[in-house]
């Protein structure tokens, strides 16, 4: 899995993911997400390039979002495909991490 990070205005960090968020993908991004969890306040994650989401990927997202949330920050996902959206909804993760349609909505969700 590939990950890029872009600092946007107002202190928002945009994370773009590409590839399957399976055990190998989670291994690729676990450490960078841990760093993000410790320092970022507003995070939007572009899921447009994610073609598969496994439970280990969900774990990485939750492990990142919880510390951000405890500090009063927010993390949101956008561009999530239907299969991944179902996984996030079925596990209740979408109550911790808003899942929205596009980047503008994600920016608004973390503002």
N, C-alpha and C positions, 0 to 999 in steps of 0.2 A: 504494500500500500504506500502511496506517495502522499506527503503532507506538505502544504505550504502555508506560511503564516504571513499575514499582511496587517500592519497597523493602520487603522482607519482613523478618521477624525473622532473627536470626543472620547478618546481612549478605548475604542472598540477594537478588539482583535478578531480578524477574519481568518478562520482556518478552513482550507480547502483540502478535501480528501478525494483520492482517486484510487479505485480498485476495490477488491473484496475486503470487507471488515470481518475477516474470519480469524482463526488463531494466528496465522502468519501476519496478517495485516495488523491485528491488535498488538502483536509483538513489535512491529515496526513503529507504532505510534504511541505506545504506552508511556515511555519515558518523556517524550515531548509534551504529551497531555498532562503528565504529572507536574511538569514545570509550569505549564499554563495554569493548572489548578492552584498552584502556590502563589502566583503573581497577578493573574488577570482578574479584572472586575467585570468586564463586559465582553462576552465571547459569542460570535456567531459562527456556525459550522456549515459550510457548503457541502451538502451530501449529493449534489448532482452527479458526481462521478463515482458514487458508491453503488456497485451492482449487487452486493450481497451483505447482509448484516447477520452475524451469528451472535449467540448469547455472550461470548467473550467480548465482542465489540460493544454490546450494551453495557457490560460491566465497566469498560474503560470510560464510556460516556458518563455513567453515574458517578464513578470515582472522581471524575473531573468536575462535574456539576455541583456535587454536595459541598465541597469546601468553598467554591465560588458563592454559592447560595448562603452559606453560613456567614460570609463576610458582607452580605447585603448586595452581592452582585447577581448577575444573571447570565445564563447561557441559553441559546436558542439554535435550533436546527432548521435549515431550509433546503428545498430541492430533494426531499426524501421520497424515494419511489414507494409505490403502493405496498409492496411486500414488507419493506422495512417499516413503513408507517404502521402496518398491522402488528408487527412485533413490538414496537414501542408502545402502542396502545394496549395490547394484551398484557404487557408486563407492568403497565402503569407508569412507565418512564415519562410519558408525555405530560404527566402532572408535575413533574420536577423540571423537565426541559421542554419548553414550548416547541412544537413542531409547526412551522408555518410554510406558506407557499413560496415566498421569494425573499431576496436579500433585503428589500425595503421593509418588508414585514418583520424580518429578523432584527434589523436595526431598531425598529420601533419597539419590539418586544424586550430588548435589553436596555433601552434608553432610560 
